[in-house]
């Protein structure tokens, strides 16, 4: 078995393992919430879940790089990098809302080629390996075929992120051009996109762990991703250019 294959197996197994741990803690409601320096919420479950992922992966592949939302980076020399968000949607998790998930992505030579997201409280899982298609709960995943903006449903997060990134005009353009918008955000929005239930996701603020695990899934489900503001736009390939140009104008990253 080659280096890619062994790591892909580890990616799937570790994402499931970490997500199962997160779910037990969510159901127990026995966790502590605090604030990071940037004001965002974090729980002791985020920290422990990332520790589990880091230990599990680096014990198997000690020469790999690792980047986690909570613990930062570990250097490596193999050319591979694991990118982990133990709980994408901590605000939902902390409030008992089931729209959160565990994300793990795998890069080789700085290019994402495999990723998985498990939303354990919903029983949803989606994954992709470059060139092999995207799979959702055991079946092929694909995006919607909507190609005109007036018929779209676009998901985004709260206006706070537009304000934080100085991209209020991007929010205004989105409200003007989209057929409909919804606030389903974090990993749930990308899950809806990659399973054809919505038509686009616009996020003005993304960190590597928010999006790298999704990039192979988006591509393999028939979509595209482009940077905008300090985040990005994701949609089906047939809609992407139209949405990008409707929003872009003077918005740059």
Secondary structure, DSSP 8 states (H G I E B T S, - for coil): --HHHHHHHHHHHHHHHHHHHHHHHHHHT---EEE-TTS-EEEHHHHHHHHHHHHHHHHH-TTSEEEETTTEEE--SSSEEEEEEEEETHHHHHTT-S--EEEEEEEETTEEEEEEEEETTTTEEEEEETTS-EEETTEE-------SGGG-EEE---HHHHHHTT-HHHHHHHHHH-SEEE---HHHHHHHHHTTSSSEEEESB--HHHHHHHHHHHHHTTEEEEEETBEEEEEEHHHHHHHHHHHHTT---
